Amino acid sequence: MRPIIAFIKKEFHHLLRDRQTLLILLGMPIVQIIIFGFALTNEVKNSRIAVMDLSKDVYSRSLLDQVEASRYFDIEREVNSYSELESAFRKGKIRMALVIPVNFEKDLEHQHRAAIQVIADASDPNVASTLTNYASAIVRDFQSGITDNKILPLTIQTELRMMYNPQLKGAYNFVPGVMAMVLMLVCTLMTAITVVREKERGTMEILLVSPMRPYTIMLAKAIPSLVLSIVNVASILLLSVFVLDVPVNGSLPLLLMESVLFTLTCLAFGLLISASTDSQQTAMFISLTGMFLPTLMLSGFMFPIENMPFPLQMVSNIVPAKWYYQVVKNVMIKGVGLEEVWKETLILGGMMVLLMALAIKKFKIRLA
């Protein structure tokens, strides 16, 4: 037992001695959670729009006041012709325009119906779709407000309810994704170069002639990264709760347990890369391309998996971050328990055992 403890202390010494790398590893989660929580969001707010009010009556002004009062739109200008609208779109000064036709109030009062044209810049289709949905919702609210005491034939009222995230905050989606990405980067990248570094420095011979078995060497090299990852998880959760107002609705011990399981899976994959390569550059390249890009693209964090082609959906099943992302989102946001995430937990556990077994098997007890 003493040789293992001594070896673990040596690994901690190597980790703490490189203060620049340690600062990056501890500071990266803080920077990423702030960037993803505030800068990168799927919400569209304060979009510049133009209005062409050809009616200029009480109803049209009331509708525009309601549009301007929302947090989604800022009325940049009022125009009088379609040529002015087109010029504003071409210069990129507006993202959307509202056109209220002549006799808007008369049509509502006498015919009980009126048309409003919504023009959006679809060069970014996602933003255009979001903005038109916002505008349609505001128009529906305005209509319901002016028809409270009027009976309309065959009127269907739609009641919306947003569960778990009523304010539609983007941070509720990005925080679980950042946790998966940070743990994958720290664990896989750091452990991927541990064994290779020993080979390049020529100290592997000392380890091979020691009485320690391959699995004890792997364990000793993984423990410092595990401790560092737990610190990163704690910092992410603290920033999420106290800075981004993202609550932990589920069991905190369960969330930490799942994070440790995912961390061990990433460590096992990093050790497998380290045992299979002979240079630190190769190990870093494989870890970045082999796990970082799949984590970003195929975990459901940035892009919905159900929208992908079926072959990519099948490939996403072998990405550990996909299952961890689902666990964190369900436990942290929805507040579910182990009975709802046992499938993902078993998959992560199976991946961890398989990867660790392959890493130990690939560990060479002879250099030549």
GIFENZI-V245416 format. One record per backbone hydrogen bond with DSSP energy under -1.0 kcal/mol. NH is the residue of the N-H (numbers start at 1). CO is the residue of the C=O. Records with the same first field share a line. If there is no record, write none. Layout:
NH = CO, CO
//
This chain:
5 = 1
6 = 2
7 = 3
8 = 4
9 = 5
10 = 6
11 = 7
12 = 8
13 = 9
14 = 10
15 = 11
16 = 12
17 = 13
18 = 14
19 = 17
22 = 18
23 = 19
24 = 20
25 = 21
26 = 22
27 = 23
28 = 24
31 = 27
32 = 28
33 = 29
34 = 30
35 = 31
36 = 32
37 = 33
38 = 34
39 = 35
40 = 35
46 = 71
47 = 72
49 = 74
50 = 96
51 = 77
52 = 98
54 = 100
61 = 57
62 = 58
63 = 59
64 = 60
65 = 61
66 = 62
67 = 63
68 = 64
69 = 65
74 = 47
76 = 49
77 = 49
79 = 51
85 = 81
86 = 82
87 = 83
88 = 84
89 = 85
90 = 86
91 = 87
92 = 89
93 = 88
95 = 48
97 = 119
98 = 50
99 = 117
100 = 52
107 = 103
108 = 104
109 = 105
110 = 106
111 = 107
113 = 107
117 = 99
119 = 97
121 = 95
128 = 124
129 = 125
130 = 126
131 = 127
132 = 128
133 = 129
134 = 130
135 = 131
136 = 132
137 = 133
138 = 134
139 = 135
140 = 136
141 = 137
142 = 138
143 = 139
144 = 140
145 = 141
146 = 142
150 = 147
168 = 165
173 = 170
174 = 170
175 = 171
177 = 173
178 = 174
179 = 175
180 = 176
181 = 177
182 = 178
183 = 179
184 = 180
185 = 181
186 = 182
187 = 183
188 = 184
189 = 185
190 = 186
191 = 187
192 = 188
197 = 193
198 = 194
199 = 195
200 = 196
201 = 197
203 = 198
204 = 198
207 = 203
208 = 204
209 = 205
217 = 213
218 = 214
219 = 215
220 = 216
221 = 217
222 = 218
223 = 219
226 = 222
227 = 223
228 = 224
229 = 225
230 = 226
231 = 227
232 = 228
233 = 229
234 = 230
235 = 231
236 = 232
237 = 233
238 = 234
239 = 235
240 = 236
241 = 237
242 = 238
243 = 239
244 = 239
246 = 240
249 = 332
255 = 251
256 = 252
257 = 253
258 = 254
259 = 255
260 = 256
261 = 257
262 = 258
263 = 259
264 = 260
265 = 261
266 = 262
267 = 263
268 = 264
269 = 265
270 = 266
271 = 267
272 = 268
273 = 269
274 = 270
275 = 271
276 = 272
283 = 279
284 = 280
285 = 281
286 = 282
287 = 283
288 = 284
289 = 285
290 = 286
291 = 287
292 = 287
293 = 288
295 = 291
296 = 292
297 = 293
298 = 294
308 = 305
313 = 309
314 = 310
315 = 311
316 = 312
318 = 315
319 = 316
322 = 319
324 = 320
325 = 321
326 = 322
327 = 323
328 = 324
329 = 325
330 = 326
331 = 327
332 = 328
333 = 329
334 = 329
336 = 330
340 = 337
345 = 341
346 = 342
347 = 343
348 = 344
349 = 345
350 = 346
351 = 347
352 = 348
353 = 349
354 = 350
355 = 351
356 = 352
357 = 353
358 = 354
359 = 355
360 = 356
361 = 357
362 = 358
//
